[in-house]
Amino acid sequence: MGVLDGISIVEIAGIGPGPFCGMLLADMGADVILVERPAGRVGDPLDLGRNAIFNRGKRSLALDLKDPKAIEAVLRLIDGADGLIEGMRPGVMERLGLGPDTCLARNPKLVYGRMTGWGQTGPLAQNAGHDLNYIALSGALWYSGEPGKPPLAPPTLVGDLGGGALYLAMGLLAGILNVQRGGAGQVIDAAVVDGSANLMNLLLSLHAAGQLPIERGRGILDGPHWCGTYACADGRFVSVQALEPQFNALLLRKLGLADDPEFGNPYDPQCYEHLRERLAVLFATRPRQHWVDLLEGTDACFAPVLTPAEAMAHPHLAARGVYVEPDGVLQAAPAPRFSAAPVGEPGAVPRRGEHGAGILRAAGLTASEIRELLPEG
């Protein structure tokens, strides 16, 4: 049970943001039916099997969508669905016979979610691309990295997931809410270039106010010595981001630098590079744990840089149950949290086609029809 209990989603299997969006909805209690190929592609590095955390909590139906009978079966599922997720290039679903016009004609209340990198329209709509390409073009990659070095962003987090999956999930839920209020079904065009550009609006606010120049390493969030990561004596890392004056002052006191005149004007861009070098030398004199003991639990805006396994064991994240390890697979627990409908443990990752017969029976297919589509079921 969850806040989306009673909501039915059909997900056409894909990679990246579409499956992650489906996971978010399944985590919240939606019934997500995953329509995937009968067998994985040999040697496909993205076929993760039971390690595919993004498929947790879903029900799996394996069909060959080149078979017209399989297309009709999917349409039967769509007849009773609230939403659909697909992440094909523009035009592929139409060629399969599962395009939005066909689906909305059968189910006018369907919210049809389309997830792409470039979007459904525009000069690049038909081109191949991946996460890094999308955020490079949208401007979202620009501030990721140090001055004079190539930009570098955490894989998939800014584009596929932040600018893609989350915006698709929000669009689907908004569309479903609109239907429940008497509106019509519609198509959601969720593009990573759109979402990742939209994520830039806070930084663009700072840019408009003169606090974040286009030149990297000169702005209030990407240049100061008090905003960054530092290597420690043991090769591990720590982070500081003491933005506000009172937190900055506390950080300097803890580091024994409160009376150092060079640190007297923490917001002067002319000082950033030199003071960053000084802090780098300081942090490199002690192992990470020394700085944890000195700074963690204070208002100095500090945190150690942890691996996911270290994060799971950290007292704060452990107290909140942020990470779990069902069947030995480390993964983050569902988020966010709901007071009236607590989210339980993550659902299991289904075997390919595990729920096929039951799904098709519920959709009204006869036993003989099911045997034709699922000869091994």
C-alpha positions in Angstrom: 0.0 0.0 0.0 1.2 3.5 -0.7 -0.1 7.0 -1.7 -0.4 5.8 -5.3 -2.4 2.7 -4.5 -5.0 2.1 -7.2 -3.0 3.9 -9.9 -2.1 1.7 -12.9 0.9 2.4 -15.1 2.0 0.5 -18.3 5.8 0.9 -18.8 7.3 -0.1 -22.2 10.8 -1.3 -21.2 13.7 1.0 -22.1 16.8 2.3 -20.5 17.7 5.2 -18.2 15.1 7.7 -17.1 11.9 5.8 -18.2 12.6 2.8 -16.0 13.7 5.0 -13.1 10.4 7.0 -13.3 8.6 3.7 -13.2 10.5 2.7 -10.1 9.6 6.0 -8.4 5.9 5.4 -9.0 6.1 1.7 -8.0 7.9 2.8 -4.8 4.8 4.9 -3.9 2.4 2.1 -4.5 1.4 2.4 -8.2 0.8 -0.9 -10.0 3.5 -0.7 -12.7 3.3 -3.3 -15.4 6.6 -3.6 -17.2 6.4 -4.8 -20.8 9.8 -6.2 -21.8 11.3 -8.4 -24.5 10.9 -12.2 -24.1 14.7 -12.5 -23.8 17.5 -10.1 -23.2 20.0 -9.2 -25.9 23.1 -11.4 -25.8 26.0 -9.5 -24.3 23.9 -6.4 -23.4 25.7 -4.7 -20.5 22.5 -2.9 -19.6 20.6 -6.1 -19.0 21.1 -6.3 -15.3 18.7 -9.1 -14.4 17.8 -9.3 -10.7 20.3 -6.4 -10.1 18.0 -4.0 -11.9 17.0 -2.0 -8.9 15.0 0.4 -11.1 12.6 -2.5 -11.8 11.8 -3.1 -8.2 8.2 -3.4 -7.2 7.0 -3.8 -10.8 5.2 -6.7 -12.4 6.8 -8.1 -15.6 5.2 -9.2 -18.8 7.4 -10.4 -21.6 6.0 -9.9 -25.1 7.4 -9.7 -28.6 6.1 -6.4 -29.8 6.7 -7.4 -33.4 3.7 -9.7 -33.0 0.4 -8.0 -33.7 -1.3 -10.2 -31.1 1.2 -8.8 -28.5 0.3 -5.2 -29.6 -3.4 -6.0 -29.1 -2.6 -7.4 -25.6 -0.7 -4.2 -24.7 -3.6 -2.1 -25.9 -5.9 -4.2 -23.7 -3.7 -3.2 -20.7 -3.8 0.4 -21.8 -7.6 0.3 -21.9 -7.6 0.2 -18.1 -4.4 2.2 -17.3 -4.0 5.6 -15.8 -0.6 6.3 -17.4 2.0 5.0 -19.9 5.8 5.3 -19.9 7.8 4.9 -23.1 11.3 6.0 -23.9 11.7 5.2 -27.6 12.9 7.7 -30.3 10.1 9.8 -31.7 8.0 7.7 -34.1 8.9 4.2 -32.9 5.8 3.7 -30.8 3.6 4.9 -33.7 5.2 2.4 -36.0 4.6 -0.4 -33.4 0.9 0.6 -33.4 1.1 2.0 -29.8 1.4 5.7 -30.6 -0.5 8.3 -28.5 -3.3 8.8 -31.1 -4.1 5.1 -31.0 -3.9 4.7 -27.2 -5.9 7.9 -26.4 -8.6 6.9 -28.9 -9.0 3.7 -26.9 -8.6 5.3 -23.5 -9.3 9.1 -23.5 -8.2 9.4 -19.9 -4.8 8.0 -20.4 -1.7 10.1 -19.6 0.8 9.1 -22.1 4.4 9.8 -20.9 7.1 10.2 -23.5 10.7 10.2 -22.2 13.5 11.2 -24.6 16.8 13.1 -24.4 16.2 15.7 -27.1 12.4 15.8 -27.0 9.7 14.9 -29.5 10.4 17.9 -31.8 13.4 20.0 -32.9 16.3 19.4 -35.3 18.0 16.8 -33.1 14.9 14.8 -32.2 15.9 11.8 -34.2 19.6 11.8 -33.3 21.2 9.3 -30.9 22.5 10.7 -27.6 23.1 10.0 -24.0 22.9 11.8 -20.6 26.2 13.7 -21.0 25.3 15.0 -24.4 21.9 16.3 -23.3 23.2 18.2 -20.3 26.1 19.6 -22.4 23.7 21.1 -24.9 21.2 22.3 -22.3 23.8 24.3 -20.3 23.4 22.1 -17.2 27.0 20.8 -17.5 28.7 24.2 -17.7 29.3 24.8 -14.0 30.4 21.2 -13.2 34.1 21.1 -12.8 37.1 23.3 -12.0 38.3 26.3 -14.0 40.5 25.3 -16.9 39.5 21.7 -16.8 36.9 19.8 -18.8 33.4 19.9 -17.2 32.6 16.7 -15.3 29.2 15.8 -13.7 28.1 12.7 -11.8 26.9 10.1 -14.3 23.1 10.2 -15.0 22.2 12.2 -11.9 21.8 15.7 -13.5 20.4 14.6 -16.8 18.7 11.2 -17.1 17.4 11.2 -13.5 17.2 14.8 -12.3 16.2 16.4 -15.6 14.5 13.3 -17.0 12.9 10.8 -14.7 11.8 13.3 -12.1 10.2 15.6 -14.6 8.4 12.7 -16.3 7.1 11.5 -12.9 5.9 15.0 -12.0 4.3 15.3 -15.5 2.5 11.9 -15.2 1.2 12.6 -11.7 0.1 16.1 -12.7 -1.7 14.7 -15.8 -3.4 11.9 -13.7 -4.5 14.5 -11.1 -6.0 16.6 -13.9 -7.9 13.6 -15.2 -9.2 12.9 -11.8 -10.5 16.5 -11.7 -12.4 16.0 -14.9 -9.8 16.8 -17.5 -8.9 14.8 -20.5 -5.9 12.5 -21.0 -2.9 13.9 -22.8 0.7 13.4 -23.9 3.6 14.4 -21.7 6.7 15.3 -23.7 9.5 15.0 -21.1 12.9 15.7 -22.5 16.2 15.7 -20.6 17.3 18.9 -22.4 14.2 20.6 -21.1 14.3 19.3 -17.5 18.1 19.8 -17.1 17.8 23.3 -18.4 14.9 23.9 -16.0 17.1 22.8 -13.1 19.4 25.7 -14.0 17.0 28.3 -12.9 18.4 28.7 -9.4 21.9 29.2 -10.8 20.5 31.6 -13.5 18.9 33.6 -10.7 22.4 34.0 -9.1 23.8 34.8 -12.6 21.2 37.5 -13.1 22.1 39.0 -9.7 25.8 39.2 -10.6 26.8 36.4 -8.2 27.6 33.7 -10.7 29.6 34.8 -13.7 29.6 32.6 -16.8 33.4 32.1 -16.2 33.7 29.0 -14.1 35.3 29.3 -10.7 34.4 32.9 -10.1 30.9 32.6 -8.7 29.5 32.3 -5.2 28.8 28.6 -5.6 31.7 27.3 -7.7 34.6 29.5 -6.7 35.0 30.1 -3.0 37.5 28.3 -0.9 34.7 27.6 1.6 32.7 25.8 -1.1 34.3 22.6 -2.4 35.9 19.3 -1.7 39.4 18.6 -0.3 41.8 15.7 -0.2 42.9 14.4 3.2 46.1 12.8 4.3 44.7 9.3 3.8 43.5 9.9 0.3 39.9 10.4 1.3 37.9 13.5 0.9 35.8 16.0 2.8 33.3 18.7 1.7 32.6 22.2 3.0 30.0 24.8 1.9 29.9 27.5 4.6 28.0 30.0 2.6 26.4 32.2 5.3 28.7 34.5 7.3 28.0 32.9 10.7 28.7 29.4 9.3 31.8 30.7 7.6 33.1 32.2 10.8 32.5 29.0 12.7 34.4 27.0 10.1 37.4 29.3 10.4 37.3 29.1 14.2 37.3 25.3 14.1 40.2 25.3 11.6 42.2 27.8 13.7 42.0 30.5 11.0 39.7 33.0 12.7 42.5 35.5 13.3 44.2 35.0 10.0 43.9 38.3 8.0 44.0 36.5 4.7 40.6 34.9 5.5 39.1 38.2 6.6 37.0 38.8 3.4 35.5 35.4 2.5 33.4 36.8 -0.4 36.2 38.4 -2.4 36.6 36.5 -5.7 40.2 37.8 -5.9 41.1 35.7 -2.9 39.3 32.5 -3.8 42.2 30.7 -5.6 44.9 31.5 -3.0 42.7 30.6 0.0 41.5 27.4 -1.7 45.2 26.4 -2.0 45.7 27.2 1.7 42.8 25.1 2.7 43.9 22.3 0.5 47.3 22.2 2.2 45.6 22.3 5.6 43.1 19.5 5.0 45.9 17.3 3.5 47.8 17.4 6.9 45.3 15.0 8.6 43.2 11.9 7.7 39.5 12.3 7.0 38.5 11.0 10.4 40.3 13.9 12.1 38.2 16.4 10.2 35.0 14.4 10.9 35.8 14.5 14.7 36.5 18.2 14.5 33.7 19.4 12.3 30.8 16.9 11.9 27.8 17.8 14.1 28.5 21.5 14.1 27.1 24.3 11.9 30.4 24.6 9.9 28.5 23.0 6.9 30.8 20.1 6.6 30.4 16.4 5.5 32.9 13.7 4.6 32.7 12.4 1.0 31.5 8.8 1.5 31.1 5.8 -0.8 27.6 4.4 -0.9 28.6 1.6 1.4 30.1 4.0 3.9 27.0 6.1 3.6 24.8 3.2 4.5 26.8 2.7 7.8 26.9 6.4 8.7 24.9 7.0 11.9 22.7 9.6 10.4 21.7 7.7 7.3 21.5 4.4 9.3 19.1 6.1 11.7 16.8 7.2 8.8 17.2 3.9 7.0 18.3 5.6 3.8 20.1 2.6 2.4 18.9 -1.0 2.5 20.4 -4.3 1.2 17.7 -6.8 0.3 19.1 -10.0 -1.1 22.6 -8.5 -0.8 21.9 -5.7 -3.3 22.8 -2.3 -1.9 20.1 0.3 -2.8 18.5 3.4 -1.5 15.1 3.1 0.1 12.1 4.7 -1.4 11.8 8.5 -1.1 10.2 10.9 -0.1 8.5 9.9 3.1 4.7 10.1 3.8 3.4 10.4 7.3 -0.1 9.0 6.6 1.1 6.2 4.2 4.5 5.1 5.2 6.5 3.5 2.3 7.6 0.0 3.2 10.6 -2.0 2.1 11.5 -1.8 -1.6 9.6 -4.2 -3.8 11.4 -7.2 -5.3 13.0 -7.0 -8.8 10.8 -9.3 -11.0 12.1 -12.1 -13.2 11.6 -11.3 -16.9 8.0 -12.2 -17.6 7.3 -13.4 -14.1 3.7 -12.1 -13.9 2.7 -12.4 -17.5 -0.1 -14.9 -17.3 -1.8 -13.2 -14.3 -1.5 -9.8 -16.0 -3.1 -11.0 -19.2 -5.9 -12.9 -17.4 -6.8 -9.7 -15.5 -6.9 -7.9 -18.9 -9.5 -10.3 -20.1 -7.5 -12.6 -22.4 -8.5 -16.2 -22.7 -6.3 -19.1 -21.7 -5.7 -20.0 -25.4 -4.8 -16.4 -26.2 -2.4 -16.4 -23.3 -0.8 -19.6 -24.4 -0.2 -18.1 -27.9 1.5 -15.1 -26.4 3.3 -16.9 -23.6 4.1 -20.4 -24.9 6.3 -21.0 -21.9 3.9 -19.5 -19.4 
